[in-house]
Amino acid sequence: MYQSPTDMGVNRASAGIVNDSIITEASYQEIIRRYFRCAVEYAIGLVEKETLDRITAIMNKTGAKVDDRRVVLPAREAAKNAEKCGKGDEGFYCGAAIEFT
């Protein structure tokens, strides 16, 4: 039935895709997640600006925007609230949001 291990595995992955819109949305979410990770790694000096520029180009090419991730706006609002309450450290204010699925 299968000609090789590759034929059995990688080449058969597309047979499991039954809803393209779900796969597309998951892809956008993964691009956005990787953008945020890269932005943090750049901020703390683990990656070069070139790396951040590449993921930004991917975001632009795909049309993915950070606000497309549902937790971004609530997390940013939480950070603003922390600033208003005087919570933070040396001008840095954090906010977090979590999405359960």
C-alpha distances in whole Angstrom, upper triangle without the diagonal:
4,7,9,11,13,9,9,12,15,13,12,16,17,15,17,20,22,26,26,30,29,27,30,33,31,31,34,35,34,35,39,38,37,41,43,42,42,46,47,45,47,50,50,50,46,45,47,48,45,42,44,45,41,40,43,41,38,40,42,39,37,40,39,43,44,45,42,42,43,45,47,50,50,50,52,55,55,56,59,60,60,62,65,65,66,63,61,62,64,63,59,58,55,53,50,47,44,42,40,37
4,6,7,9,6,6,9,12,10,10,13,15,14,16,19,21,25,25,29,28,26,28,31,29,28,32,33,31,33,36,35,35,38,40,38,39,42,43,42,44,47,47,46,43,42,43,44,42,39,41,41,38,37,40,38,35,37,39,36,34,38,37,40,41,43,40,39,41,43,44,47,48,48,50,53,53,53,56,58,58,60,62,63,63,60,58,59,61,60,56,55,52,50,47,45,42,40,39,36
4,7,8,6,8,11,12,11,12,15,17,16,19,21,24,27,27,31,30,27,30,32,31,30,33,34,32,33,37,36,35,38,41,39,39,43,44,42,44,47,47,46,43,41,43,44,41,39,41,41,37,37,40,38,35,37,39,36,35,38,38,41,42,44,41,41,43,44,46,49,50,49,51,54,54,55,58,59,59,61,63,64,64,61,59,60,61,60,57,56,53,52,49,47,44,42,41,38
4,5,5,6,9,10,10,11,14,16,17,19,21,24,27,27,30,29,26,29,31,29,28,32,33,30,31,35,34,33,36,38,36,36,40,41,39,41,44,44,43,40,38,40,41,39,36,38,39,35,34,38,36,33,35,38,35,33,37,36,40,40,43,40,39,41,42,44,47,48,47,49,52,52,52,55,57,57,58,61,62,62,59,57,57,58,58,54,54,50,49,46,45,42,40,39,37
4,5,5,6,8,9,10,12,15,16,17,20,23,26,25,29,27,24,27,29,27,26,30,30,27,29,32,31,30,33,35,33,34,37,38,36,38,42,41,40,37,36,38,39,37,34,36,37,33,32,36,35,31,34,36,34,32,35,34,38,38,40,38,36,39,40,41,44,45,44,46,49,49,49,52,54,53,55,58,58,59,55,53,54,55,55,51,50,47,46,43,42,39,37,36,34
4,5,5,5,6,8,10,13,14,15,18,21,23,23,26,25,22,24,27,24,23,27,27,25,26,30,29,27,30,33,31,31,35,36,34,36,39,39,38,35,33,35,36,34,31,33,33,30,29,32,31,28,30,33,30,29,32,31,34,35,38,35,34,36,37,38,42,43,42,44,47,47,47,50,52,51,53,56,57,57,54,52,52,53,52,49,48,45,44,41,40,37,36,35,32
4,6,6,5,6,9,11,12,14,16,19,22,22,25,24,21,24,27,25,24,27,28,26,27,31,30,29,32,35,33,33,37,38,37,38,42,42,41,38,36,38,39,36,33,35,35,32,31,34,33,29,31,33,31,29,32,32,35,36,38,35,35,37,38,40,43,44,43,45,48,48,49,52,53,53,55,57,58,58,56,54,54,56,55,51,50,47,46,43,41,38,36,35,33
4,7,7,6,9,11,11,13,16,18,21,22,25,24,21,24,26,24,24,27,28,26,28,31,30,29,32,35,33,34,37,38,37,39,42,42,41,38,37,38,40,37,34,36,37,33,32,35,34,30,32,35,32,30,33,32,36,36,38,35,34,36,38,39,42,43,43,45,47,47,48,51,52,52,54,57,57,58,55,53,53,55,54,51,50,46,45,42,40,37,35,34,31
4,6,5,7,10,10,11,14,17,20,20,23,21,18,21,23,21,20,24,25,22,24,27,26,25,29,31,29,30,33,34,33,35,38,38,38,34,33,35,36,34,31,32,33,30,28,31,31,27,29,32,29,27,30,29,32,33,35,32,31,33,34,35,39,40,39,41,44,44,44,47,49,48,50,53,53,54,51,49,50,51,50,47,46,43,41,38,36,33,32,30,28
4,5,5,8,10,11,13,16,18,18,21,20,16,19,21,19,18,21,22,20,21,25,24,23,26,28,27,27,31,32,31,33,36,36,35,32,30,32,33,31,28,29,30,26,25,28,27,24,26,28,26,24,27,26,30,30,32,29,29,31,32,33,37,38,37,39,42,42,42,45,47,47,49,51,52,52,49,47,48,49,48,45,44,41,40,37,35,32,31,30,27
4,6,7,9,11,12,15,18,17,21,20,17,19,22,20,19,23,24,22,23,27,26,25,28,31,30,30,33,35,34,35,38,39,38,35,33,35,35,33,30,31,32,28,27,30,28,25,27,29,26,24,28,27,31,32,34,31,30,33,34,35,38,40,39,41,44,44,45,47,49,49,51,53,54,55,52,50,51,52,51,47,47,44,42,39,37,35,33,32,29
4,5,6,8,10,13,16,16,19,18,16,18,21,19,19,23,24,22,24,27,27,26,29,31,30,31,34,35,35,37,39,40,40,36,35,36,37,35,32,33,33,30,28,31,30,26,28,30,27,25,28,28,31,32,34,30,30,32,33,35,38,39,39,41,43,44,45,47,49,49,51,53,54,55,52,50,51,53,51,48,47,43,42,39,36,34,31,30,27
4,5,6,7,11,13,13,16,15,12,15,18,16,15,19,20,18,20,23,23,23,25,28,27,28,31,32,31,33,36,37,37,33,32,34,34,32,29,30,31,27,25,28,27,23,25,27,25,22,25,24,27,28,30,27,26,28,30,31,34,35,35,37,40,40,41,43,45,45,47,49,50,51,48,46,47,49,48,44,43,40,38,35,33,30,28,27,24
4,5,5,9,11,10,14,14,11,13,16,15,15,18,19,18,20,23,23,23,26,28,28,29,31,33,33,34,37,38,38,35,33,35,35,32,29,30,30,27,25,27,26,23,24,26,23,21,23,23,26,28,29,26,26,28,30,31,34,35,35,37,39,40,41,43,45,45,47,49,50,51,49,47,48,50,48,45,43,40,38,35,33,30,28,27,24
4,6,8,11,12,15,15,13,16,18,17,17,21,22,21,23,26,26,26,29,31,31,32,35,36,36,38,40,41,41,38,36,38,38,36,33,34,34,31,29,31,30,26,27,29,27,24,26,26,29,30,31,28,28,29,31,33,36,37,37,39,41,42,43,46,47,47,49,52,52,53,51,49,51,52,51,47,46,43,40,37,35,32,29,28,25
4,6,9,11,14,12,11,14,16,15,15,19,20,19,21,24,24,24,27,29,28,30,33,34,34,36,38,39,39,36,35,37,37,35,32,32,33,30,28,30,29,25,26,28,26,23,25,24,27,28,29,26,25,27,28,30,33,34,34,36,38,39,40,43,44,44,47,49,49,50,48,46,48,50,48,45,43,40,37,34,32,29,26,24,21
4,6,7,10,9,8,11,13,12,13,16,17,17,19,21,22,22,25,27,27,28,31,32,32,34,36,38,38,35,34,35,35,33,30,30,31,28,25,27,27,23,23,25,23,20,22,21,24,25,26,23,22,24,26,28,30,32,32,34,36,37,38,40,42,42,44,46,47,48,46,45,46,48,46,43,41,38,36,32,30,27,24,23,20
4,6,9,9,9,12,14,14,15,18,19,19,21,23,24,25,27,29,29,31,33,34,35,37,39,40,41,38,37,38,38,36,33,33,33,30,28,29,29,25,25,27,25,21,23,22,25,27,27,23,23,24,27,29,31,32,33,35,37,37,39,41,42,43,45,47,48,49,47,46,48,50,48,44,42,39,37,33,30,28,24,23,20
4,6,6,7,9,10,11,13,15,16,17,19,21,22,23,25,27,27,29,31,32,33,35,37,38,39,37,35,37,36,35,32,31,31,29,26,27,27,23,22,24,22,19,20,19,22,24,24,20,20,21,24,26,28,29,30,32,33,34,36,38,39,40,42,44,45,46,44,44,45,47,45,42,40,37,34,31,28,25,22,21,18
4,5,5,6,9,10,10,12,14,15,17,19,20,21,23,25,26,27,29,31,31,33,35,36,37,35,33,34,33,32,29,28,28,25,23,24,23,20,19,21,19,15,17,17,20,21,22,18,19,20,23,24,26,28,29,31,32,34,35,37,38,40,41,43,44,46,43,43,44,46,44,40,39,36,33,30,28,25,22,22,19
4,5,5,6,9,10,11,12,14,15,17,18,20,21,23,24,26,27,29,30,31,33,35,36,34,32,33,32,31,28,27,27,25,22,23,22,19,18,19,18,14,15,14,17,19,19,15,16,17,20,22,23,25,26,28,29,31,32,34,35,37,38,40,41,43,41,40,42,43,41,38,36,33,30,28,25,23,20,20,17
4,5,5,6,9,10,11,12,14,16,16,18,20,21,23,24,26,27,29,30,32,33,34,32,31,32,32,31,28,27,27,25,22,23,23,19,18,20,19,15,16,15,17,18,18,14,14,16,18,20,22,23,24,26,28,29,30,32,34,35,37,38,39,41,39,38,40,42,39,36,34,31,28,25,22,20,17,17,14
4,6,5,6,9,10,10,12,14,15,16,18,20,21,22,24,26,27,28,30,32,32,30,29,30,29,28,25,24,25,22,19,21,21,17,17,19,17,14,15,14,17,18,19,15,15,17,19,21,23,25,25,27,29,30,31,33,35,36,37,39,40,42,39,38,40,41,39,36,34,31,29,26,23,21,18,18,16
4,5,5,6,9,10,11,13,14,15,17,19,20,21,23,25,26,27,29,31,31,29,27,29,27,26,23,22,22,20,17,18,18,14,14,15,14,10,12,11,14,16,16,13,14,16,19,19,22,23,24,25,28,29,30,32,33,35,36,38,39,40,38,37,39,40,38,35,33,30,28,25,23,21,19,20,17
4,5,5,6,9,10,11,12,14,15,17,18,20,21,23,24,26,27,29,30,28,27,28,27,26,23,22,22,20,17,18,18,15,13,15,15,11,11,10,12,13,13,10,10,12,15,16,18,20,21,22,24,25,27,28,30,31,33,34,36,37,35,34,36,37,35,32,30,27,25,22,20,18,15,16,14
4,5,5,6,9,10,10,12,14,15,16,18,20,21,22,24,26,27,28,26,25,27,26,25,22,21,22,20,16,18,18,15,14,17,16,13,14,11,13,14,15,11,11,13,15,16,19,20,20,22,24,25,26,28,30,31,32,34,36,37,34,33,35,36,34,31,29,26,24,21,19,17,14,15,13
4,5,5,6,9,10,11,12,14,15,16,18,20,21,22,24,26,27,24,23,24,23,22,19,18,19,17,13,15,15,12,11,14,13,10,11,9,12,13,15,12,12,15,16,17,20,22,21,23,25,27,27,29,31,32,33,35,37,37,35,34,35,36,34,31,30,27,25,22,21,19,17,18,16
4,5,5,6,9,10,11,13,14,15,17,19,20,21,23,25,26,24,22,23,22,21,18,17,17,15,12,13,13,10,8,11,11,8,8,6,9,10,11,8,9,12,14,14,17,19,19,20,23,24,24,26,28,29,30,32,34,35,33,31,33,34,32,28,27,24,23,20,19,18,16,18,17
4,5,5,6,9,10,11,12,14,15,17,18,20,21,23,24,23,21,23,22,22,19,17,18,17,13,14,15,12,10,14,14,11,11,8,9,9,10,8,7,10,11,12,15,16,16,18,20,21,22,24,26,26,28,30,31,32,30,29,30,32,29,26,25,22,20,17,15,14,13,14,14
4,5,5,6,9,10,11,12,14,15,16,18,20,21,22,20,19,21,20,20,16,15,17,15,11,13,15,11,11,14,14,12,13,10,11,11,13,11,10,13,14,14,17,19,18,19,22,23,23,26,28,28,29,32,33,33,31,29,30,32,30,26,25,22,21,18,17,16,14,16,15
4,5,5,6,9,10,10,12,14,15,16,18,20,21,19,17,18,17,17,14,12,13,11,8,10,11,8,7,11,11,9,10,7,9,9,12,11,10,14,15,14,17,19,18,19,22,23,23,25,28,28,29,32,33,33,31,29,30,31,29,26,25,22,21,19,18,18,17,19,19
4,5,5,6,9,10,10,13,14,15,17,19,20,19,17,18,17,17,14,12,14,13,9,9,12,10,7,11,12,10,10,7,7,6,9,8,7,11,11,10,14,16,15,15,19,20,19,22,24,24,25,28,29,30,28,26,27,28,26,23,21,19,18,16,15,15,15,17,17
4,5,5,6,9,10,11,12,14,16,17,18,17,16,18,17,18,15,13,15,14,10,12,14,12,11,14,16,14,14,11,11,9,11,11,8,12,11,11,14,16,14,15,19,19,19,21,24,23,25,27,28,29,26,24,25,27,25,21,20,18,16,14,14,13,13,16,16
4,5,5,6,8,10,10,12,14,15,16,14,13,15,15,15,11,10,12,11,8,10,12,10,10,14,15,13,15,12,12,11,14,13,12,15,15,14,17,19,17,18,21,22,21,24,26,26,27,30,31,31,28,26,26,27,26,22,22,19,19,17,17,17,17,19,19
4,5,5,6,9,10,10,12,14,15,14,12,13,12,13,10,8,10,9,6,7,10,9,8,11,13,13,13,10,10,8,12,12,11,15,14,12,16,18,16,16,20,21,19,22,24,24,25,28,29,29,27,24,25,25,24,20,20,18,18,17,17,17,18,21,21
4,5,5,6,9,10,11,13,14,13,13,14,14,15,12,10,12,13,9,10,14,13,11,14,17,16,15,12,11,8,11,12,11,14,12,10,14,15,13,13,17,17,16,19,21,21,21,24,26,25,23,21,21,22,20,17,17,14,14,13,14,15,16,19,20
4,5,5,6,9,10,11,12,11,10,13,13,14,11,10,13,13,10,12,15,14,13,17,18,18,18,15,14,12,15,16,14,16,15,13,17,18,15,16,20,19,18,21,23,22,23,26,27,27,24,21,22,23,21,18,18,16,16,15,16,16,17,20,21
4,5,5,6,8,10,10,9,7,10,10,11,7,6,10,10,8,10,13,12,12,15,17,17,18,15,15,13,16,17,16,19,17,16,19,21,18,18,22,22,20,23,25,24,25,28,29,28,26,23,23,23,22,19,20,18,18,18,19,19,21,23,24
4,5,5,6,9,10,10,9,10,9,11,9,6,10,11,9,10,13,14,13,15,18,18,18,15,14,12,15,17,15,18,17,14,17,19,16,15,19,20,17,20,23,22,22,25,26,25,23,20,20,20,19,16,17,15,16,16,18,19,21,24,25
4,5,5,6,9,9,9,11,11,14,12,10,13,15,12,13,17,17,16,19,21,21,21,18,17,14,17,18,16,19,17,14,17,19,15,15,19,18,16,19,22,20,20,24,25,24,21,18,18,18,17,14,15,13,15,15,17,18,20,23,25
4,5,5,6,5,6,9,10,12,10,9,13,14,12,14,17,17,17,20,22,22,22,20,19,17,20,21,19,22,20,18,21,22,19,19,23,22,20,23,25,23,24,27,28,27,24,21,20,20,20,17,18,17,18,18,20,21,23,25,27
4,5,5,6,5,6,7,10,8,7,10,12,12,12,15,16,16,19,21,22,22,20,19,17,20,22,20,23,21,19,22,23,20,19,23,23,21,23,26,24,24,27,29,27,25,22,20,20,19,17,19,18,20,20,22,23,25,28,29
4,6,8,8,9,9,13,12,10,13,15,14,15,18,19,18,20,23,24,24,21,19,17,20,22,21,23,21,18,20,22,18,18,21,21,18,20,23,21,20,24,25,23,21,18,17,16,16,13,15,15,17,18,21,22,25,28,30
4,6,8,10,11,15,13,12,16,18,17,18,21,22,21,24,26,26,27,24,22,20,23,25,23,25,22,20,23,24,20,20,23,22,19,22,24,22,22,26,26,24,22,18,17,16,16,14,16,16,18,19,22,23,26,28,30
4,6,7,9,12,11,11,14,16,16,17,20,21,21,23,25,26,27,25,24,21,25,26,25,27,25,23,26,27,23,23,26,26,23,25,28,26,25,29,30,28,26,22,20,19,20,17,20,19,22,22,25,26,28,31,33
4,7,10,12,10,11,14,15,15,17,19,20,20,23,25,25,26,24,23,21,25,26,24,27,25,23,26,27,24,24,27,27,24,27,29,27,27,31,32,30,27,24,22,22,22,20,22,21,23,23,25,25,27,30,31
4,7,8,6,8,11,11,12,14,16,17,18,20,21,22,23,22,21,20,23,24,23,26,25,23,26,27,24,24,28,27,25,28,30,29,29,32,33,32,29,26,24,24,24,21,23,22,24,24,25,26,28,30,31
4,5,6,7,9,10,12,13,15,16,17,19,21,22,23,22,21,20,24,25,25,28,26,24,27,29,26,25,29,29,26,29,32,30,30,33,35,33,31,27,26,25,25,23,25,24,26,26,28,29,30,33,34
4,5,5,6,9,10,10,12,14,15,16,18,20,21,20,19,18,22,23,23,26,25,22,25,27,25,23,27,28,25,27,30,29,28,32,33,32,30,27,26,25,24,22,24,23,25,25,27,28,30,32,33
4,5,5,6,9,10,10,13,14,15,16,19,20,19,19,19,23,24,24,27,27,24,27,29,27,26,30,30,28,30,33,32,31,35,37,35,34,30,29,28,27,25,27,26,27,27,29,30,31,33,34
4,5,5,7,9,10,11,13,14,15,17,18,17,18,17,21,21,21,25,24,22,25,27,25,24,28,28,26,29,32,31,30,34,35,34,32,29,28,28,27,24,26,24,25,25,26,27,28,30,30
4,5,5,6,9,10,11,12,14,16,16,15,15,14,18,19,18,22,21,19,21,24,22,21,24,25,23,25,28,28,27,30,32,31,29,26,26,25,24,22,23,22,22,22,23,24,25,28,29
4,6,5,6,9,10,10,12,14,15,15,15,15,18,19,20,23,23,20,23,26,24,23,26,28,25,27,30,30,29,32,34,34,32,29,29,28,26,24,25,24,25,25,26,27,28,30,31
4,5,5,6,9,10,10,12,14,14,15,15,19,19,20,23,23,21,24,27,25,24,28,29,27,29,32,32,32,35,37,36,34,31,31,31,29,27,27,26,26,26,26,27,27,30,30
4,5,5,6,9,10,11,12,11,12,12,16,16,16,20,20,18,21,23,22,21,25,26,25,26,30,29,29,32,34,34,32,29,29,29,27,25,25,23,23,23,23,23,23,26,26
4,5,5,6,9,10,10,10,10,10,14,14,15,19,19,17,19,22,21,20,23,25,23,25,28,28,28,31,33,32,31,28,29,28,26,24,24,23,23,22,23,24,24,27,27
4,5,5,6,9,10,10,11,13,16,16,18,21,22,20,22,25,24,23,27,28,27,28,32,32,31,34,36,36,35,32,32,32,30,27,28,27,26,26,26,27,26,29,29
4,5,5,6,8,8,10,12,15,15,16,20,21,19,21,24,23,23,26,28,27,29,32,32,32,35,37,37,35,33,33,33,31,28,28,27,26,25,25,25,24,27,26
4,6,5,6,5,7,9,12,11,13,16,17,15,18,21,20,20,23,25,24,25,28,29,29,32,34,34,32,30,31,31,29,26,26,24,23,22,22,22,22,24,24
4,6,5,7,8,11,13,13,15,19,20,18,19,23,23,22,24,27,26,27,30,31,31,33,35,35,34,32,33,33,30,28,28,26,26,25,25,25,25,27,27
4,6,8,11,14,16,15,17,20,22,20,22,26,25,25,28,30,29,30,33,34,34,36,39,39,37,35,36,36,34,31,31,29,29,28,27,27,26,28,28
4,5,9,12,14,12,14,18,20,18,20,24,24,23,26,28,28,29,32,33,33,36,38,38,37,35,36,36,34,31,30,28,27,26,25,24,23,25,24
4,6,10,11,10,13,16,18,17,18,21,22,21,24,26,26,27,30,31,31,33,35,36,35,33,34,35,32,29,29,27,25,24,23,23,22,25,24
4,7,9,7,9,13,15,13,15,18,18,18,21,23,23,24,27,28,28,30,32,33,32,30,31,32,29,27,26,24,22,21,20,20,19,21,21
4,5,5,8,11,13,10,12,15,15,15,17,20,20,20,23,24,25,27,29,30,28,27,28,29,26,24,22,21,19,18,17,18,18,21,21
4,5,6,9,10,7,9,12,12,11,14,16,16,17,20,21,22,24,26,26,25,23,25,26,23,20,19,17,15,15,14,15,15,18,19
4,5,7,8,6,7,10,11,10,12,15,15,16,18,20,21,22,24,26,24,23,25,26,23,21,19,17,15,14,13,14,14,17,18
4,6,9,8,9,12,13,13,15,17,18,19,21,23,24,26,28,29,27,26,29,30,27,24,22,20,17,16,14,14,13,16,16
4,6,6,8,10,11,12,14,15,16,18,20,21,23,24,26,27,25,24,26,28,25,22,20,17,15,13,11,11,10,13,13
4,6,7,8,9,11,12,14,15,17,18,20,21,23,24,26,24,24,26,28,26,22,20,17,14,12,9,9,8,11,12
4,6,6,6,9,10,11,12,14,15,17,19,20,21,23,21,20,23,25,22,19,17,14,10,8,5,6,7,10,12
4,6,5,6,9,10,11,12,14,15,17,19,20,21,19,19,21,23,20,17,15,12,10,8,7,9,10,14,16
4,5,5,6,9,10,11,12,14,15,17,18,20,19,19,21,23,20,17,15,13,10,10,9,11,12,16,18
4,5,5,6,9,10,10,12,14,15,16,18,17,17,20,22,20,17,14,11,8,7,6,9,10,14,16
4,5,5,6,9,10,11,13,14,15,17,15,14,17,19,17,14,11,8,5,4,5,8,11,14,17
4,5,5,6,9,10,11,13,14,15,14,14,16,18,15,12,10,8,6,8,9,12,14,18,21
4,5,5,6,9,10,11,12,14,14,14,17,19,16,14,11,10,7,9,9,13,15,19,21
4,5,5,6,9,10,11,12,11,12,15,17,15,13,9,7,4,7,8,12,14,18,21
4,5,5,6,9,10,11,9,9,12,14,11,9,5,5,4,8,10,14,17,20,23
4,5,5,6,9,10,10,10,13,15,12,10,7,8,8,11,13,17,19,23,26
4,5,5,6,9,9,10,14,16,13,12,9,9,8,11,13,17,19,22,26
4,5,5,6,5,7,10,13,11,10,6,7,7,11,13,17,20,23,26
4,5,5,6,7,10,11,8,8,6,8,10,13,16,20,23,26,29
4,5,8,10,13,14,12,12,10,12,12,16,18,21,24,27,31
4,6,9,12,14,12,13,10,12,12,15,18,21,24,27,31
4,6,9,11,10,10,9,11,13,16,19,23,26,29,32
4,7,10,9,9,7,9,10,14,17,20,23,26,30
4,7,7,5,5,7,10,13,17,20,23,26,30
4,6,5,7,9,13,16,19,22,26,29,32
4,6,9,12,15,18,22,25,29,32,35
4,6,10,13,17,20,24,27,30,33
4,7,10,13,17,20,24,27,30
4,7,10,14,17,21,24,27
4,7,10,14,17,20,23
4,7,11,14,17,20
4,7,10,13,17
4,7,10,13
4,7,10
4,6
4
